[in-house]
């Protein structure tokens, strides 16, 4: 599966390296990157050949600046339900990472 905002590299001895790859935006997350990250972590968790996952960021400026606030638009326009849904999508990524049974 191709990714636009992350790269996956399998190293010897069961090591997988996941790189957040938006260095021009300090590896900040947009909706597509967030989904790619969640899917890649979930796929990694199901891969018996992977013994450890390393998450890193491309470029020299930052590992990750977090959510890309420039791409979020006006959160007040979402209303309470819309904002909660947005927050849960972010939370879901961290839940997926936390559920990993291999070292990271």
DSSP file (Angstrom, degrees, kcal/mol; ACC not computed):
  #  RESIDUE AA STRUCTURE BP1 BP2  ACC     N-H-->O    O-->H-N    N-H-->O    O-->H-N    TCO  KAPPA ALPHA  PHI   PSI    X-CA   Y-CA   Z-CA
    1    1 A X              0   0    0      0, 0.0     2,-0.2     0, 0.0     0, 0.0   0.000 360.0 360.0 360.0 130.6    0.0    0.0    0.0
    2    2 A X        -     0   0    0      5,-0.0     2,-0.4     2,-0.0     5,-0.1  -0.542 360.0-158.4 -83.1 148.5    1.4    3.4   -1.0
    3    3 A X        -     0   0    0     -2,-0.2     5,-0.1     3,-0.2    30,-0.1  -0.949  15.8-164.5-125.6 146.3    1.5    6.3    1.5
    4    4 A X  S    S+     0   0    0     -2,-0.4    -1,-0.1    28,-0.1    29,-0.1   0.781  90.8  27.5 -94.5 -33.5    1.8   10.0    0.8
    5    5 A X  S    S+     0   0    0     27,-0.1    16,-3.2    17,-0.1     2,-0.3   0.429 118.1  44.0-117.5  -1.0    2.8   11.2    4.3
    6    6 A X  E     -A   20   0A   0     14,-0.2     2,-0.4    15,-0.1    14,-0.2  -0.950  61.3-148.8-135.6 159.9    4.7    8.3    5.9
    7    7 A X  E     -A   19   0A   0     12,-1.9    12,-2.6    -2,-0.3     2,-0.4  -0.967   6.9-155.9-124.9 149.5    7.3    5.8    4.9
    8    8 A X  E     -A   18   0A   0     -2,-0.4     2,-0.4    10,-0.2    10,-0.2  -0.992  11.8-179.6-124.4 128.2    7.7    2.3    6.1
    9    9 A X  E     -A   17   0A   0      8,-2.3     8,-3.1    -2,-0.4     2,-0.6  -0.993  17.8-146.9-130.0 126.5   11.1    0.5    6.0
   10   10 A X  E     -A   16   0A   0     -2,-0.4     6,-0.2     6,-0.2     2,-0.2  -0.836  20.2-169.1 -94.2 121.1   11.6   -3.0    7.2
   11   11 A X  E >>  -A   15   0A   0      4,-3.7     4,-0.6    -2,-0.6     3,-0.6  -0.488  34.7 -73.4 -98.4 170.7   15.1   -3.5    8.6
   12   12 A X  G >4 S+     0   0    0      1,-0.2     3,-0.8    -2,-0.2    -1,-0.2  -0.187 110.2  29.5 -61.3 159.2   16.8   -6.8    9.5
   13   13 A X  G 34 S-     0   0    0      1,-0.2    -1,-0.2    -3,-0.1    38,-0.1   0.756 132.9 -58.9  63.2  31.7   15.8   -8.8   12.6
   14   14 A X  G <4 S+     0   0    0     -3,-0.6    37,-3.1     1,-0.2    38,-1.9   0.706  91.5 144.0  80.2  20.7   12.2   -7.7   12.7
   15   15 A X  E <<  -Ab  11  52A   0     -3,-0.8    -4,-3.7    -4,-0.6     2,-0.4  -0.827  27.3-169.9 -96.8 127.5   12.7   -3.9   13.0
   16   16 A X  E     -Ab  10  53A   0     36,-2.4    38,-2.9    -2,-0.5     2,-0.6  -0.966   7.0-155.9-115.6 133.3   10.2   -1.7   11.2
   17   17 A X  E     -Ab   9  54A   0     -8,-3.1    -8,-2.3    -2,-0.4     2,-0.6  -0.941   5.0-167.2-111.0 121.3   10.9    2.1   10.9
   18   18 A X  E     -Ab   8  55A   0     36,-3.4    38,-2.7    -2,-0.6     2,-0.5  -0.939   9.1-164.3-106.9 121.0    7.9    4.3   10.3
   19   19 A X  E     -Ab   7  56A   0    -12,-2.6   -12,-1.9    -2,-0.6     2,-0.5  -0.927  18.7-137.2-113.1 123.3    8.8    7.9    9.3
   20   20 A X  E     -Ab   6  57A   0     36,-3.0    38,-2.8    -2,-0.5     2,-0.4  -0.666  26.7-162.5 -70.6 124.9    6.5   10.8    9.5
   21   21 A X        +     0   0    0    -16,-3.2   -15,-0.1    -2,-0.5    -1,-0.1  -0.512  55.0  97.8-125.6  64.7    7.3   12.5    6.2
   22   22 A X    > > +     0   0    0     -2,-0.4     5,-3.0    36,-0.2     3,-2.0  -0.435  35.3 157.4-133.9  59.4    6.1   16.1    6.0
   23   23 A X  G > 5 +     0   0    0      1,-0.3     3,-1.5     3,-0.2    38,-0.1   0.797  69.7  63.1 -61.4 -28.0    9.3   17.9    6.9
   24   24 A X  G 3 5S+     0   0    0      1,-0.3    -1,-0.3     2,-0.1    35,-0.0   0.737 112.1  37.9 -66.5 -20.8    8.2   21.1    5.2
   25   25 A X  G X 5S-     0   0    0     -3,-2.0     3,-1.6     3,-0.1    40,-0.3  -0.012 123.3-102.6-115.7  25.5    5.4   21.2    7.8
   26   26 A X  T < 5S-     0   0    0     -3,-1.5    39,-1.6     1,-0.3    -3,-0.2   0.835  70.8 -68.8  54.6  35.6    7.5   19.9   10.7
   27   27 A X  T 3 <S+     0   0    0     -5,-3.0    39,-0.3    37,-0.2    -1,-0.3   0.767  85.1 168.8  56.8  29.5    5.8   16.5   10.2
   28   28 A X    <   -     0   0    0     -3,-1.6     2,-0.4    -6,-0.5    39,-0.2  -0.417  35.5-108.1 -71.5 151.2    2.5   17.9   11.5
   29   29 A X  B     -d   67   0B   0     37,-2.9    39,-3.1    -2,-0.1     2,-0.2  -0.624  33.2-178.7 -86.3 132.0   -0.5   15.7   11.0
   30   30 A X     >  -     0   0    0     -2,-0.4     4,-2.6    37,-0.2     5,-0.2  -0.653  49.9 -90.5-109.4 179.7   -3.2   16.3    8.6
   31   31 A X  H  > S+     0   0    0     -2,-0.2     4,-2.0     1,-0.2     5,-0.2   0.897 126.7  48.7 -60.3 -41.5   -6.3   14.1    8.2
   32   32 A X  H  > S+     0   0    0      2,-0.2     4,-2.5     1,-0.2    -1,-0.2   0.915 112.4  47.4 -66.7 -42.5   -4.6   11.9    5.6
   33   33 A X  H  > S+     0   0    0      1,-0.2     4,-3.0     2,-0.2     5,-0.2   0.913 109.2  54.7 -64.1 -41.4   -1.4   11.4    7.6
   34   34 A X  H  X S+     0   0    0     -4,-2.6     4,-2.3     1,-0.2    -1,-0.2   0.913 111.4  44.5 -58.3 -43.7   -3.4   10.6   10.7
   35   35 A X  H  X S+     0   0    0     -4,-2.0     4,-2.7     2,-0.2     5,-0.2   0.904 112.9  50.8 -68.9 -41.4   -5.2    7.8    8.9
   36   36 A X  H  X S+     0   0    0     -4,-2.5     4,-2.6     2,-0.2    -2,-0.2   0.918 111.7  48.5 -60.9 -43.1   -2.0    6.5    7.2
   37   37 A X  H  X S+     0   0    0     -4,-3.0     4,-2.4     2,-0.2     5,-0.2   0.938 112.6  47.3 -63.0 -47.9   -0.3    6.4   10.6
   38   38 A X  H  X S+     0   0    0     -4,-2.3     4,-2.5    -5,-0.2    -2,-0.2   0.937 114.5  46.5 -59.7 -47.6   -3.2    4.6   12.3
   39   39 A X  H  X S+     0   0    0     -4,-2.7     4,-2.8     1,-0.2    -1,-0.2   0.900 112.5  50.0 -62.9 -41.7   -3.4    2.1    9.4
   40   40 A X  H  X S+     0   0    0     -4,-2.6     4,-2.3    -5,-0.2    -1,-0.2   0.898 111.9  47.4 -65.9 -40.3    0.3    1.5    9.4
   41   41 A X  H  X S+     0   0    0     -4,-2.4     4,-2.2     2,-0.2    -2,-0.2   0.920 113.4  48.6 -66.3 -42.7    0.5    0.9   13.2
   42   42 A X  H  X S+     0   0    0     -4,-2.5     4,-1.1    -5,-0.2    -2,-0.2   0.925 112.6  47.6 -63.0 -44.9   -2.5   -1.4   13.0
   43   43 A X  H  X S+     0   0    0     -4,-2.8     4,-0.5     1,-0.2     3,-0.3   0.891 111.0  52.2 -62.2 -39.7   -1.0   -3.4   10.1
   44   44 A X  H >< S+     0   0    0     -4,-2.3     3,-1.2     1,-0.2     6,-0.3   0.896 104.3  56.1 -63.5 -40.7    2.3   -3.6   12.0
   45   45 A X  H 3< S+     0   0    0     -4,-2.2    -1,-0.2     1,-0.3    -2,-0.2   0.807 109.5  46.9 -61.7 -29.2    0.6   -5.0   15.0
   46   46 A X  H 3< S+     0   0    0     -4,-1.1     2,-0.8    -3,-0.3    -1,-0.3   0.497  89.7  96.3 -91.1  -5.0   -0.8   -7.8   12.9
   47   47 A X    X<  -     0   0    0     -3,-1.2     3,-1.6    -4,-0.5    -1,-0.0  -0.773  57.3-163.3 -91.1 109.0    2.5   -8.6   11.2
   48   48 A X  T 3  S+     0   0    0     -2,-0.8    -1,-0.1     1,-0.3    -4,-0.0   0.667  85.8  64.8 -67.3 -14.4    4.2  -11.5   13.0
   49   49 A X  T 3  S+     0   0    0     -3,-0.0     2,-0.5     2,-0.0    -1,-0.3   0.610  84.5  85.4 -82.4 -11.7    7.5  -10.7   11.4
   50   50 A X    <   +     0   0    0     -3,-1.6   -35,-0.2    -6,-0.3     3,-0.1  -0.811  45.4 170.6 -96.1 125.1    7.8   -7.3   13.1
   51   51 A X        +     0   0    0    -37,-3.1    52,-0.7    -2,-0.5     2,-0.3   0.653  68.5  16.2-104.5 -22.4    9.4   -7.4   16.6
   52   52 A X  E     -bc  15 103A   0    -38,-1.9   -36,-2.4    50,-0.2     2,-0.5  -0.991  62.2-148.6-152.6 145.1    9.8   -3.7   17.2
   53   53 A X  E     -b   16   0A   0     50,-2.4     2,-0.5    -2,-0.3   -36,-0.2  -0.971   8.0-164.0-118.6 128.7    8.5   -0.5   15.6
   54   54 A X  E     -b   17   0A   0    -38,-2.9   -36,-3.4    -2,-0.5     2,-0.5  -0.952   5.0-161.8-109.4 126.2   10.5    2.8   15.5
   55   55 A X  E     +b   18   0A   0     -2,-0.5     2,-0.3    49,-0.5   -36,-0.2  -0.943  23.1 157.2-109.6 125.6    8.6    6.0   14.8
   56   56 A X  E     -b   19   0A   0    -38,-2.7   -36,-3.0    -2,-0.5     2,-0.4  -0.821  33.8-118.1-137.8 174.3   10.7    8.9   13.7
   57   57 A X  E     -b   20   0A   0     -2,-0.3   -36,-0.2   -38,-0.2     2,-0.1  -0.937  23.3-120.5-121.8 144.5   10.3   12.1   11.8
   58   58 A X  S    S+     0   0    0    -38,-2.8     4,-0.4    -2,-0.4   -36,-0.2  -0.424  72.7  26.1 -76.4 154.0   11.9   13.3    8.5
   59   59 A X  S    S-     0   0    0      1,-0.1    -2,-0.1    -2,-0.1   -35,-0.0  -0.167  86.5 -88.1  87.1 179.5   14.0   16.4    8.4
   60   60 A X  S    S+     0   0    0      1,-0.1    -1,-0.1   -37,-0.1     3,-0.1   0.544 105.5  69.0-105.6 -12.3   16.1   18.2   10.9
   61   61 A X  S    S-     0   0    0      1,-0.2     2,-0.3    -3,-0.2    -2,-0.1   0.865 105.9 -12.1 -84.7 -36.5   13.6   20.6   12.5
   62   62 A X        -     0   0    0     -4,-0.4    -1,-0.2     1,-0.2     3,-0.2  -0.991  40.4-133.6-163.5 149.0   11.2   18.4   14.4
   63   63 A X  S    S-     0   0    0     -2,-0.3     2,-0.3     1,-0.3    -5,-0.2   0.963  97.0 -30.9 -64.6 -55.3   10.0   14.9   15.1
   64   64 A X        -     0   0    0     -7,-0.1    -1,-0.3    -3,-0.1   -37,-0.2  -0.898  41.9-150.5-164.7 136.9    6.4   16.2   14.8
   65   65 A X        -     0   0    0    -39,-1.6     2,-0.2     1,-0.3   -37,-0.2   0.396  51.0-126.0 -86.4   3.0    4.7   19.4   15.6
   66   66 A X        +     0   0    0    -39,-0.3   -37,-2.9   -40,-0.2    -1,-0.3  -0.616  69.6  10.8  88.1-149.8    1.5   17.6   16.3
   67   67 A X  B    S-d   29   0B   0    -39,-0.2     2,-1.4    -2,-0.2   -37,-0.2  -0.404  79.0-117.3 -67.0 138.1   -1.8   18.4   14.6
   68   68 A X    >   -     0   0    0    -39,-3.1     3,-1.3     1,-0.2     4,-0.3  -0.633  31.4-174.6 -77.7  93.9   -1.4   20.8   11.6
   69   69 A X  G >  S+     0   0    0     -2,-1.4     3,-0.9     1,-0.3     4,-0.4   0.768  78.5  65.0 -65.9 -24.5   -3.5   23.7   12.9
   70   70 A X  G 3  S+     0   0    0      1,-0.2    -1,-0.3     2,-0.1     3,-0.3   0.785 105.9  43.6 -67.0 -25.6   -3.1   25.5    9.6
   71   71 A X  G <  S+     0   0    0     -3,-1.3    -1,-0.2     1,-0.2    -2,-0.2   0.370  94.9  80.1 -99.3   4.4   -5.1   22.7    7.9
   72   72 A X  S <  S-     0   0    0     -3,-0.9    -1,-0.2    -4,-0.3    -2,-0.1   0.686  78.2-157.1 -86.3 -18.0   -7.8   22.4   10.6
   73   73 A X        -     0   0    0     -4,-0.4     2,-1.0    -3,-0.3    -1,-0.2  -0.344  54.0 -21.0  72.6-159.8   -9.9   25.4    9.5
   74   74 A X    >   -     0   0    0      1,-0.2     3,-1.3     2,-0.1     4,-0.4  -0.747  57.9-169.3 -88.4 102.0  -12.2   27.1   12.0
   75   75 A X  G >> S+     0   0    0     -2,-1.0     3,-1.2     1,-0.3     4,-0.5   0.782  83.5  65.6 -64.4 -26.5  -12.9   24.5   14.7
   76   76 A X  G >4 S+     0   0    0      1,-0.3     3,-0.8     2,-0.2    -1,-0.3   0.807  92.5  62.9 -65.8 -26.1  -15.6   26.7   16.1
   77   77 A X  G <4 S+     0   0    0     -3,-1.3    -1,-0.3     1,-0.2    -2,-0.2   0.712  92.4  65.7 -70.0 -18.9  -17.6   26.1   12.9
   78   78 A X  G <> S-     0   0    0     -3,-1.2     4,-1.0    -4,-0.4    -1,-0.2   0.773  96.5-146.3 -71.9 -25.4  -17.7   22.4   13.7
   79   79 A X  H <X  -     0   0    0     -3,-0.8     4,-2.4    -4,-0.5     5,-0.2  -0.152  39.4 -59.3  76.4 176.3  -19.8   22.9   16.8
   80   80 A X  H  > S+     0   0    0      1,-0.2     4,-2.4     2,-0.2     5,-0.2   0.932 137.1  45.2 -62.6 -48.8  -19.5   20.7   19.9
   81   81 A X  H  > S+     0   0    0      1,-0.2     4,-2.5     2,-0.2    -1,-0.2   0.917 114.4  48.8 -63.4 -43.5  -20.3   17.4   18.2
   82   82 A X  H  X S+     0   0    0     -4,-1.0     4,-2.2     2,-0.2    -1,-0.2   0.901 111.7  48.9 -63.9 -40.8  -18.0   18.1   15.3
   83   83 A X  H  X S+     0   0    0     -4,-2.4     4,-2.7     2,-0.2    -1,-0.2   0.917 110.9  50.3 -65.7 -42.1  -15.2   19.1   17.5
   84   84 A X  H  X S+     0   0    0     -4,-2.4     4,-2.6     1,-0.2    -2,-0.2   0.913 109.7  51.0 -61.3 -41.9  -15.6   16.0   19.7
   85   85 A X  H  X S+     0   0    0     -4,-2.5     4,-1.7     2,-0.2    -1,-0.2   0.911 110.7  49.1 -61.6 -41.6  -15.6   13.8   16.5
   86   86 A X  H  X S+     0   0    0     -4,-2.2     4,-1.6     1,-0.2    -2,-0.2   0.931 111.6  48.6 -62.2 -46.2  -12.4   15.5   15.4
   87   87 A X  H  X S+     0   0    0     -4,-2.7     4,-2.6     1,-0.2    -2,-0.2   0.881 108.9  53.5 -63.0 -38.5  -10.8   15.0   18.9
   88   88 A X  H  X S+     0   0    0     -4,-2.6     4,-2.5     1,-0.2    -1,-0.2   0.847 103.4  56.5 -67.0 -32.9  -11.8   11.3   18.9
   89   89 A X  H  X S+     0   0    0     -4,-1.7     4,-1.0     2,-0.2    -1,-0.2   0.902 111.1  43.8 -64.3 -39.1  -10.1   10.7   15.5
   90   90 A X  H >X S+     0   0    0     -4,-1.6     4,-1.4     1,-0.2     3,-0.6   0.932 113.4  51.1 -67.4 -45.9   -6.9   12.0   17.0
   91   91 A X  H 3X S+     0   0    0     -4,-2.6     4,-2.5     1,-0.2    -2,-0.2   0.858 102.3  61.8 -59.4 -37.1   -7.4   10.0   20.1
   92   92 A X  H 3X S+     0   0    0     -4,-2.5     4,-2.2     1,-0.2    -1,-0.2   0.862 100.1  54.0 -60.0 -37.3   -8.1    6.9   18.0
   93   93 A X  H <X S+     0   0    0     -4,-1.0     4,-2.1    -3,-0.6    -1,-0.2   0.941 110.5  45.6 -62.1 -46.7   -4.5    7.1   16.6
   94   94 A X  H  X S+     0   0    0     -4,-1.4     4,-2.8     1,-0.2    -2,-0.2   0.862 110.4  53.9 -67.4 -35.2   -3.0    7.2   20.1
   95   95 A X  H  X S+     0   0    0     -4,-2.5     4,-1.8     2,-0.2    -1,-0.2   0.914 108.4  50.2 -61.8 -42.0   -5.3    4.3   21.3
   96   96 A X  H  < S+     0   0    0     -4,-2.2     4,-0.4     2,-0.2    -2,-0.2   0.911 112.6  46.4 -63.1 -42.8   -4.0    2.2   18.3
   97   97 A X  H >< S+     0   0    0     -4,-2.1     3,-1.5     1,-0.2    -2,-0.2   0.927 111.5  51.5 -64.1 -45.2   -0.4    3.0   19.2
   98   98 A X  H 3< S+     0   0    0     -4,-2.8    -1,-0.2     1,-0.3    -2,-0.2   0.818 103.3  59.5 -62.9 -31.1   -1.0    2.2   22.9
   99   99 A X  T 3< S+     0   0    0     -4,-1.8    -1,-0.3    -5,-0.2    -2,-0.2   0.572  77.5 119.8 -76.1  -8.4   -2.6   -1.1   22.1
  100  100 A X    <   -     0   0    0     -3,-1.5     4,-0.1    -4,-0.4   -58,-0.1  -0.310  50.2-160.6 -58.9 136.5    0.6   -2.3   20.3
  101  101 A X        +     0   0    0    -56,-0.1     2,-0.3     2,-0.1    -1,-0.1   0.405  69.0  76.0 -99.9   1.1    2.1   -5.4   22.0
  102  102 A X  S    S-     0   0    0      1,-0.1   -50,-0.2     2,-0.0   -51,-0.1  -0.776  94.4 -91.1-106.9 157.5    5.5   -5.0   20.6
  103  103 A X  B      c   52   0A   0    -52,-0.7   -50,-2.4    -2,-0.3    -1,-0.1  -0.312 360.0 360.0 -64.8 148.5    8.1   -2.4   21.8
  104  104 A X              0   0    0    -52,-0.2   -49,-0.5    -4,-0.1    -1,-0.1   0.287 360.0 360.0-131.0 360.0    8.2    1.0   20.2
